[in-house]
C-alpha cells in the first residue's frame, strides 16, 4: 500500500503538469479580462467546443452531465443548450486567497456563445442597474450582456456591471492584476482547459516552505485523440528560486517513475519533464487514454480505503 501512496503522490504533482520546459507562452489574454475586476486571484477557462468534439473527453462530459442534470435541464428550459450554444466558459474568483476561495468577494462565471434566453421561463425577479437588466435568484444574479452570459454570486451583479461600464478597474491594465496577467502570459489559453492563480501571503503561509517564493501558478490541458498533454508553470520571485525548485523536483522524478511504471503508467512516467526558464518553473507530462483509466482506478481505490478506514474507527 505504501507504494500505491507513492504513485498517488506523484500523480498529484503530475496531473497539474505538461509540455517540456520552454520559454513562457507569450499569449494574449482572453477578451473576457476586460469584464473582470482587477482583484481576480483565480481564473479558469474551458473551451466547450474542444471538449464536446474530443473522444478522450467523452467520459468526463458524461459524468458532468449526470451530476448537473437538474441545472442543465433548468438552463435548457430557459433556452440555453450548453452543448449547442456555449463555446467557452470562464470561472473567476475575486478578492479572496486560493486557500480561502469560499470567502471570495466575488464568484463569477462567464459563458460565451450564442444565447437567446426565454425570459418567460425565468420566474425570478428582474432588476436593472446602469441600464442593464438582470435576474436576481436566491443564489446568484444572472445577466445576458452582449454575447456573454454572466452568473455572479448573489447580489453582486452591480459590481461586475461597474467594471463593464468602466466605473471600476478591470484586469486588463490595472497594476493590481499584473501577476494574474503574467500567469496568463505563461499559459496556452487556447488549450481545452486551463487555470491560473495568484499566490497571496495567506496562501504562502498555509502552503509552507515550498510556496514561500511562489508568486503565481498556471496549468493547462491539451486534448488529443488518445492522450492529454498537461502543463504546469510556477512563477517564482527569482531565477535562483525557480532553479532550486526545478532541481529538487528533478531529483525526485527517478523514484516516482519507477513506481509509476510498476502500476502500468510507463508512458506517463517517461513523459515527465521539469526545468526552469528564468523565474518560471515548467513541468510537463502526457497521459494516454488507458493511463487515465488506470489513474481513475487508483484514485477510486484510495478513496475506498480512506472510507473503510474512517468507518472502522467509528464515531
C-alpha positions, 0 to 999 in steps of 0.5 A: 500500500505504501507504494500505491501512496507513492504513485498517488503522490506523484500523480498529484504533482503530475496531473497539474503538469505538461509540455517540456520546459520552454520559454513562457507562452507569450499569449494574449489574454482572453477578451473576457479580462476586460469584464473582470475586476482587477482583484481576480486571484483565480481564473479558469477557462474551458473551451466547450467546443474542444471538449464536446468534439474530443473522444478522450473527453467523452467520459468526463462530459458524461459524468458532468452531465449526470451530476448537473442534470437538474441545472442543465435541464433548468438552463435548457428550459430557459433556452440555453443548450450548453452543448449547442450554444456555449463555446467557452466558459470562464470561472473567476474568483475575486478578492479572496486567497486560493486557500480561502476561495469560499470567502471570495468577494466575488464568484463569477462565471462567464459563458460565451456563445450564442444565447437567446434566453426565454425570459418567460421561463425565468420566474425570478425577479428582474432588476436593472442597474446602469441600464442593464437588466438582470435576474436576481435568484436566491443564489446568484444574479444572472445577466445576458450582456452582449454575447456573454452570459454572466452568473455572479454570486448573489447580489453582486451583479452591480459590481461586475456591471461597474467594471463593464461600464468602466466605473471600476478597474478591470484586469486588463491594465490595472497594476493590481492584476499584473501577476494574474496577467503574467500567469496568463502570459505563461499559459496556452489559453487556447488549450481545452482547459486551463487555470491560473492563480495568484499566490497571496501571503495567506496562501504562502503561509498555509502552503509552507516552505515550498510556496514561500517564493511562489508568486503565481501558478498556471496549468493547462490541458491539451486534448488529443485523440488518445492522450492529454498533454498537461502543463504546469508553470510556477512563477517564482520571485527569482531565477535562483528560486525557480532553479532550486525548485526545478532541481529538487523536483528533478531529483525526485522524478527517478523514484516516482517513475519507477513506481509509476511504471510498476502500476502500468503508467510507463508512458506517463512516467517517461513523459515527465519533464521539469526545468526552469526558464528564468523565474518560471518553473515548467513541468510537463507530462502526457497521459494516454487514454488507458493511463487515465483509466488506470489513474481513475482506478487508483484514485477510486481505490484510495478513496475506498480505503480512506472510507473503510478506514474512517468507518472502522474507527467509528464515531 
